[in-house]
Amino acid sequence: MFELMCKNRYDIQYQIYSLALHKFLKMKYNNYCYKNNFGGIYYIFLRGIFLDTNNKSLTGIYFIKPKFKLIYKLSRFFIKKKIFYEK
């Protein structure tokens, strides 16, 4: 599933969405903490969901929680490019 995510560049999409949500939650809630409050990202491929009888798991569902280090570095990058501003 990871290969499919990267091949179609969904990895970039979820990183940008994660960063945007992180920035929003950081502004909205005073005690927001990425580690404790950001649950992660789910991609659900509706046409690809089925039970894999070999390992008794569902396929077509992808979950990831980007590391905070990545979100932090993306945030710093966009601030340097003057796309985001920091309070």
C-alpha positions in Angstrom: 0.0 0.0 0.0 2.9 2.4 0.8 4.2 2.0 -2.8 0.8 2.9 -4.2 0.6 6.0 -1.9 4.1 7.2 -3.1 3.5 6.3 -6.8 0.4 8.5 -6.9 2.0 11.2 -4.6 -0.6 10.9 -1.9 2.3 11.1 0.5 2.8 14.8 -0.5 -0.9 15.4 -0.2 -1.2 14.0 3.4 1.9 15.9 4.5 0.5 19.2 3.3 -2.9 18.4 4.9 -1.2 17.4 8.1 0.8 20.6 8.2 -2.3 22.7 7.5 -4.3 20.9 10.2 -1.4 21.2 12.7 -1.2 24.9 12.1 -4.9 25.4 12.5 -5.1 23.4 15.7 -2.1 25.2 17.1 -3.8 28.6 16.5 -7.3 27.3 17.7 -6.3 25.6 21.0 -3.8 27.0 23.5 -2.8 23.6 24.9 -2.6 21.8 21.6 0.2 19.3 21.3 0.9 17.4 18.1 2.0 14.2 19.9 -1.1 14.0 22.1 -3.8 15.6 19.9 -3.0 14.7 16.3 -4.3 11.2 15.6 -3.0 10.6 12.1 -4.2 10.2 8.5 -6.4 7.6 7.0 -6.7 6.9 3.3 -9.6 4.6 2.4 -9.6 3.2 -1.2 -13.3 2.3 -1.4 -12.9 0.1 -4.5 -10.0 -1.7 -3.0 -11.4 -2.7 0.4 -11.6 -6.4 0.9 -10.6 -9.0 3.5 -7.2 -10.6 2.8 -7.8 -14.2 3.9 -4.1 -15.0 4.0 -3.3 -12.6 6.9 -6.9 -11.8 8.1 -6.6 -8.1 7.5 -8.4 -5.5 5.4 -6.7 -4.1 2.4 -7.4 -0.8 0.8 -7.0 1.1 4.1 -3.8 3.1 4.8 -2.9 4.8 8.1 0.1 7.0 9.0 0.9 9.6 11.5 3.7 11.8 10.1 6.6 12.3 12.5 6.5 15.7 14.3 10.0 16.4 13.0 8.7 16.3 9.4 5.8 18.6 10.2 8.1 21.0 12.1 10.6 21.1 9.1 7.8 21.7 6.6 6.5 24.5 8.8 9.9 26.1 9.0 10.4 25.8 5.2 7.1 27.6 4.4 7.8 30.3 7.0 11.2 30.9 5.3 9.4 31.1 1.9 7.0 33.6 3.5 4.0 31.4 2.7 3.2 31.0 6.4 3.8 33.5 9.2 4.5 32.7 12.8 2.9 34.5 15.7 
